[in-house]
Amino acid sequence: MPRDFYDVLNITRKATQDEIKAAYRKLVRKYHPDASKNDPAAATKFKEVQEAHEILTDAKKREAYDRFGHAGVQEGAPEPQGRRGGRSRNGKGWGNSAPNDFADVDLNDIFQKFAGFSRRQRGPARPETTAVSPPPNYDITHDVTLSFEQAARGTKLSVQLIGANGQRPETLEVTIPPGVHEGSRVRVRGRGQGSPYGGRGDLNIVTHIERHPYFTRDGDDVLLDLPISIDESLRGATVNVPTLDGPIAVKVPAGINTNKKLRIKGRGIGFPNRPSGDQLCRILLMLPAQLSDAAKKDLQTWCQGNSYNAREGVPWVL
């Protein structure tokens, strides 16, 4: 007996679409074959999670499931016609029955009358090779986690898909283009579930990006904090800094202050059809952690003869 889809996702029947999607993302990562190699039941649970997500995120299918249970979302099942729009053979309204209560409904009669692709109404099913675009409910959604570098520069991933509707499990090599961000979707045509109407749905890869220890993304640009010493600020310097494509020497001009940004052209986020962004090095002027008494005295002497207002020109100065 198939499990209740709400129980599969561990949600209530009043769950919102956001709650359904959040539960799906959590469980699909938990039971993904790559993360559950030691759990023999993971493949079955992974398939159940995908099926539950497919049904409960489709408004019509969810309504049919809430009213008729699993029978309401099987192939050939009638679509809901409103709470009072349909009636059973004995004249009682479907909308007056409790969910999954079929005491007053002849399902065989319903399927024969309403199956949209019965041989009597449509003739023989078209061969699979003639199908062009299966219904969207045969698409598959698959979440992947990328490193910061993979998202910025693009990558190729091996994606393992659990067989559905009689299909065998398969491993695909998927190309992730450069420049994807959190929640981007990469569509792979014809790699979804097989459709009884011919052809296959699509595979939708949803990307999630890991945090980087020192790079952050700012639109098309990559931001890096660059600490420098007082001496480097006063005299100027050449500093080696990391980029997504390896280290590079950056010239720090004399007299530069904290929060100024040095730009490295073309070392930001890459894109397939337009120029890449830049890398911005944000200057952080660092005072020494410890000063000798002599150094403190020299600094105080210098300050006495070179006092200045560090907040001059700042708009919030009182």
Secondary structure as a PSIPRED ss2 file (coil, helix, strand):
# PSIPRED VFORMAT (PSIPRED V4.0)

   1 M C   1.000  0.000  0.000
   2 P C   1.000  0.000  0.000
   3 R C   1.000  0.000  0.000
   4 D C   1.000  0.000  0.000
   5 F H   0.000  1.000  0.000
   6 Y H   0.000  1.000  0.000
   7 D H   0.000  1.000  0.000
   8 V H   0.000  1.000  0.000
   9 L H   0.000  1.000  0.000
  10 N C   1.000  0.000  0.000
  11 I C   1.000  0.000  0.000
  12 T C   1.000  0.000  0.000
  13 R C   1.000  0.000  0.000
  14 K C   1.000  0.000  0.000
  15 A C   1.000  0.000  0.000
  16 T C   1.000  0.000  0.000
  17 Q H   0.000  1.000  0.000
  18 D H   0.000  1.000  0.000
  19 E H   0.000  1.000  0.000
  20 I H   0.000  1.000  0.000
  21 K H   0.000  1.000  0.000
  22 A H   0.000  1.000  0.000
  23 A H   0.000  1.000  0.000
  24 Y H   0.000  1.000  0.000
  25 R H   0.000  1.000  0.000
  26 K H   0.000  1.000  0.000
  27 L H   0.000  1.000  0.000
  28 V H   0.000  1.000  0.000
  29 R H   0.000  1.000  0.000
  30 K H   0.000  1.000  0.000
  31 Y H   0.000  1.000  0.000
  32 H C   1.000  0.000  0.000
  33 P C   1.000  0.000  0.000
  34 D C   1.000  0.000  0.000
  35 A C   1.000  0.000  0.000
  36 S C   1.000  0.000  0.000
  37 K C   1.000  0.000  0.000
  38 N C   1.000  0.000  0.000
  39 D C   1.000  0.000  0.000
  40 P C   1.000  0.000  0.000
  41 A C   1.000  0.000  0.000
  42 A H   0.000  1.000  0.000
  43 A H   0.000  1.000  0.000
  44 T H   0.000  1.000  0.000
  45 K H   0.000  1.000  0.000
  46 F H   0.000  1.000  0.000
  47 K H   0.000  1.000  0.000
  48 E H   0.000  1.000  0.000
  49 V H   0.000  1.000  0.000
  50 Q H   0.000  1.000  0.000
  51 E H   0.000  1.000  0.000
  52 A H   0.000  1.000  0.000
  53 H H   0.000  1.000  0.000
  54 E H   0.000  1.000  0.000
  55 I H   0.000  1.000  0.000
  56 L H   0.000  1.000  0.000
  57 T C   1.000  0.000  0.000
  58 D C   1.000  0.000  0.000
  59 A H   0.000  1.000  0.000
  60 K H   0.000  1.000  0.000
  61 K H   0.000  1.000  0.000
  62 R H   0.000  1.000  0.000
  63 E H   0.000  1.000  0.000
  64 A H   0.000  1.000  0.000
  65 Y H   0.000  1.000  0.000
  66 D H   0.000  1.000  0.000
  67 R H   0.000  1.000  0.000
  68 F H   0.000  1.000  0.000
  69 G H   0.000  1.000  0.000
  70 H H   0.000  1.000  0.000
  71 A H   0.000  1.000  0.000
  72 G H   0.000  1.000  0.000
  73 V H   0.000  1.000  0.000
  74 Q C   1.000  0.000  0.000
  75 E C   1.000  0.000  0.000
  76 G C   1.000  0.000  0.000
  77 A C   1.000  0.000  0.000
  78 P C   1.000  0.000  0.000
  79 E C   1.000  0.000  0.000
  80 P C   1.000  0.000  0.000
  81 Q C   1.000  0.000  0.000
  82 G C   1.000  0.000  0.000
  83 R C   1.000  0.000  0.000
  84 R C   1.000  0.000  0.000
  85 G C   1.000  0.000  0.000
  86 G C   1.000  0.000  0.000
  87 R E   0.000  0.000  1.000
  88 S C   1.000  0.000  0.000
  89 R C   1.000  0.000  0.000
  90 N C   1.000  0.000  0.000
  91 G C   1.000  0.000  0.000
  92 K C   1.000  0.000  0.000
  93 G E   0.000  0.000  1.000
  94 W H   0.000  1.000  0.000
  95 G H   0.000  1.000  0.000
  96 N H   0.000  1.000  0.000
  97 S C   1.000  0.000  0.000
  98 A C   1.000  0.000  0.000
  99 P C   1.000  0.000  0.000
 100 N C   1.000  0.000  0.000
 101 D C   1.000  0.000  0.000
 102 F C   1.000  0.000  0.000
 103 A C   1.000  0.000  0.000
 104 D C   1.000  0.000  0.000
 105 V C   1.000  0.000  0.000
 106 D C   1.000  0.000  0.000
 107 L H   0.000  1.000  0.000
 108 N H   0.000  1.000  0.000
 109 D H   0.000  1.000  0.000
 110 I H   0.000  1.000  0.000
 111 F H   0.000  1.000  0.000
 112 Q H   0.000  1.000  0.000
 113 K H   0.000  1.000  0.000
 114 F H   0.000  1.000  0.000
 115 A C   1.000  0.000  0.000
 116 G C   1.000  0.000  0.000
 117 F C   1.000  0.000  0.000
 118 S C   1.000  0.000  0.000
 119 R H   0.000  1.000  0.000
 120 R H   0.000  1.000  0.000
 121 Q H   0.000  1.000  0.000
 122 R H   0.000  1.000  0.000
 123 G C   1.000  0.000  0.000
 124 P C   1.000  0.000  0.000
 125 A C   1.000  0.000  0.000
 126 R C   1.000  0.000  0.000
 127 P C   1.000  0.000  0.000
 128 E H   0.000  1.000  0.000
 129 T H   0.000  1.000  0.000
 130 T H   0.000  1.000  0.000
 131 A C   1.000  0.000  0.000
 132 V C   1.000  0.000  0.000
 133 S C   1.000  0.000  0.000
 134 P C   1.000  0.000  0.000
 135 P C   1.000  0.000  0.000
 136 P H   0.000  1.000  0.000
 137 N H   0.000  1.000  0.000
 138 Y H   0.000  1.000  0.000
 139 D C   1.000  0.000  0.000
 140 I E   0.000  0.000  1.000
 141 T E   0.000  0.000  1.000
 142 H E   0.000  0.000  1.000
 143 D E   0.000  0.000  1.000
 144 V E   0.000  0.000  1.000
 145 T E   0.000  0.000  1.000
 146 L E   0.000  0.000  1.000
 147 S C   1.000  0.000  0.000
 148 F H   0.000  1.000  0.000
 149 E H   0.000  1.000  0.000
 150 Q H   0.000  1.000  0.000
 151 A H   0.000  1.000  0.000
 152 A H   0.000  1.000  0.000
 153 R H   0.000  1.000  0.000
 154 G C   1.000  0.000  0.000
 155 T E   0.000  0.000  1.000
 156 K E   0.000  0.000  1.000
 157 L E   0.000  0.000  1.000
 158 S E   0.000  0.000  1.000
 159 V E   0.000  0.000  1.000
 160 Q E   0.000  0.000  1.000
 161 L E   0.000  0.000  1.000
 162 I C   1.000  0.000  0.000
 163 G C   1.000  0.000  0.000
 164 A C   1.000  0.000  0.000
 165 N C   1.000  0.000  0.000
 166 G C   1.000  0.000  0.000
 167 Q C   1.000  0.000  0.000
 168 R C   1.000  0.000  0.000
 169 P C   1.000  0.000  0.000
 170 E E   0.000  0.000  1.000
 171 T E   0.000  0.000  1.000
 172 L E   0.000  0.000  1.000
 173 E E   0.000  0.000  1.000
 174 V E   0.000  0.000  1.000
 175 T E   0.000  0.000  1.000
 176 I E   0.000  0.000  1.000
 177 P C   1.000  0.000  0.000
 178 P C   1.000  0.000  0.000
 179 G C   1.000  0.000  0.000
 180 V C   1.000  0.000  0.000
 181 H C   1.000  0.000  0.000
 182 E C   1.000  0.000  0.000
 183 G C   1.000  0.000  0.000
 184 S C   1.000  0.000  0.000
 185 R E   0.000  0.000  1.000
 186 V E   0.000  0.000  1.000
 187 R E   0.000  0.000  1.000
 188 V E   0.000  0.000  1.000
 189 R C   1.000  0.000  0.000
 190 G C   1.000  0.000  0.000
 191 R C   1.000  0.000  0.000
 192 G C   1.000  0.000  0.000
 193 Q C   1.000  0.000  0.000
 194 G E   0.000  0.000  1.000
 195 S C   1.000  0.000  0.000
 196 P C   1.000  0.000  0.000
 197 Y C   1.000  0.000  0.000
 198 G C   1.000  0.000  0.000
 199 G C   1.000  0.000  0.000
 200 R E   0.000  0.000  1.000
 201 G C   1.000  0.000  0.000
 202 D C   1.000  0.000  0.000
 203 L E   0.000  0.000  1.000
 204 N E   0.000  0.000  1.000
 205 I E   0.000  0.000  1.000
 206 V E   0.000  0.000  1.000
 207 T E   0.000  0.000  1.000
 208 H E   0.000  0.000  1.000
 209 I E   0.000  0.000  1.000
 210 E C   1.000  0.000  0.000
 211 R C   1.000  0.000  0.000
 212 H C   1.000  0.000  0.000
 213 P C   1.000  0.000  0.000
 214 Y C   1.000  0.000  0.000
 215 F E   0.000  0.000  1.000
 216 T E   0.000  0.000  1.000
 217 R E   0.000  0.000  1.000
 218 D E   0.000  0.000  1.000
 219 G C   1.000  0.000  0.000
 220 D C   1.000  0.000  0.000
 221 D E   0.000  0.000  1.000
 222 V E   0.000  0.000  1.000
 223 L E   0.000  0.000  1.000
 224 L E   0.000  0.000  1.000
 225 D E   0.000  0.000  1.000
 226 L E   0.000  0.000  1.000
 227 P E   0.000  0.000  1.000
 228 I E   0.000  0.000  1.000
 229 S C   1.000  0.000  0.000
 230 I H   0.000  1.000  0.000
 231 D H   0.000  1.000  0.000
 232 E H   0.000  1.000  0.000
 233 S H   0.000  1.000  0.000
 234 L H   0.000  1.000  0.000
 235 R H   0.000  1.000  0.000
 236 G C   1.000  0.000  0.000
 237 A E   0.000  0.000  1.000
 238 T E   0.000  0.000  1.000
 239 V E   0.000  0.000  1.000
 240 N E   0.000  0.000  1.000
 241 V E   0.000  0.000  1.000
 242 P C   1.000  0.000  0.000
 243 T C   1.000  0.000  0.000
 244 L C   1.000  0.000  0.000
 245 D C   1.000  0.000  0.000
 246 G C   1.000  0.000  0.000
 247 P C   1.000  0.000  0.000
 248 I E   0.000  0.000  1.000
 249 A E   0.000  0.000  1.000
 250 V E   0.000  0.000  1.000
 251 K E   0.000  0.000  1.000
 252 V E   0.000  0.000  1.000
 253 P C   1.000  0.000  0.000
 254 A C   1.000  0.000  0.000
 255 G C   1.000  0.000  0.000
 256 I C   1.000  0.000  0.000
 257 N C   1.000  0.000  0.000
 258 T C   1.000  0.000  0.000
 259 N C   1.000  0.000  0.000
 260 K C   1.000  0.000  0.000
 261 K E   0.000  0.000  1.000
 262 L E   0.000  0.000  1.000
 263 R E   0.000  0.000  1.000
 264 I E   0.000  0.000  1.000
 265 K C   1.000  0.000  0.000
 266 G C   1.000  0.000  0.000
 267 R C   1.000  0.000  0.000
 268 G C   1.000  0.000  0.000
 269 I C   1.000  0.000  0.000
 270 G C   1.000  0.000  0.000
 271 F C   1.000  0.000  0.000
 272 P C   1.000  0.000  0.000
 273 N C   1.000  0.000  0.000
 274 R C   1.000  0.000  0.000
 275 P C   1.000  0.000  0.000
 276 S C   1.000  0.000  0.000
 277 G C   1.000  0.000  0.000
 278 D C   1.000  0.000  0.000
 279 Q E   0.000  0.000  1.000
 280 L E   0.000  0.000  1.000
 281 C E   0.000  0.000  1.000
 282 R E   0.000  0.000  1.000
 283 I E   0.000  0.000  1.000
 284 L E   0.000  0.000  1.000
 285 L E   0.000  0.000  1.000
 286 M C   1.000  0.000  0.000
 287 L C   1.000  0.000  0.000
 288 P C   1.000  0.000  0.000
 289 A C   1.000  0.000  0.000
 290 Q C   1.000  0.000  0.000
 291 L C   1.000  0.000  0.000
 292 S C   1.000  0.000  0.000
 293 D H   0.000  1.000  0.000
 294 A H   0.000  1.000  0.000
 295 A H   0.000  1.000  0.000
 296 K H   0.000  1.000  0.000
 297 K H   0.000  1.000  0.000
 298 D H   0.000  1.000  0.000
 299 L H   0.000  1.000  0.000
 300 Q H   0.000  1.000  0.000
 301 T H   0.000  1.000  0.000
 302 W H   0.000  1.000  0.000
 303 C H   0.000  1.000  0.000
 304 Q H   0.000  1.000  0.000
 305 G H   0.000  1.000  0.000
 306 N C   1.000  0.000  0.000
 307 S C   1.000  0.000  0.000
 308 Y C   1.000  0.000  0.000
 309 N C   1.000  0.000  0.000
 310 A C   1.000  0.000  0.000
 311 R C   1.000  0.000  0.000
 312 E C   1.000  0.000  0.000
 313 G C   1.000  0.000  0.000
 314 V C   1.000  0.000  0.000
 315 P C   1.000  0.000  0.000
 316 W C   1.000  0.000  0.000
 317 V C   1.000  0.000  0.000
 318 L C   1.000  0.000  0.000
